[in-house]
Amino acid sequence: MKKILLLIALTIIASCTTDEIDCCTIIDTGVSIKYLNEEGENLFEMNGGLNVSDINIYHKINNEWVKYFEGNLDYPKGLRTVEREDGTYLVIFPSTNIVENGYSETKIEFSNSDFDILKTEVDKKKSNEIVTKVWYNDELKWEGNQTERLIEIVK
């Protein structure tokens, strides 16, 4: 009887594999942007500069720009500022809706006539979403998975 129970237990243990277990969800999409003027001054740290309350984010979904607002989140507009040692950065949480070829597009609107486009390559595997490349107005600004997504833009 003990041999039968041992055989059953070994069969159950042998049939379990850990290769397919997905224990975690990783969402790593934030892009930190330091906006500077021509003189190198941080536009979030000067009078008359940028103000996060005036900035809107749009995600491109089905070839249309949709204003982002999720009232249930900590950052309902999809952005926030963060203070770092070298100044104030605007953190954007870009779209993960794939437009084409693994890329998403996010419009950063500063006013009705002033906006920029953030394009990101999004690696979606299992339940993970990770930004692996960032373009700002069609210029590649960041790629890789080993460093923070920090970029500087002269505006």
PyMOL commands that set and color helices and strands:
alter all, ss='L'
color gray80, all
select helices_A, chain A and resi 2-15+52-54
alter helices_A, ss='H'
color red, helices_A
select strands_A, chain A and resi 27-28+31-36+56-61+64-67+79-84+87-92+103-111+114-125+128-136+139-143+150-154
alter strands_A, ss='S'
color yellow, strands_A
deselect
rebuild
show_as cartoon
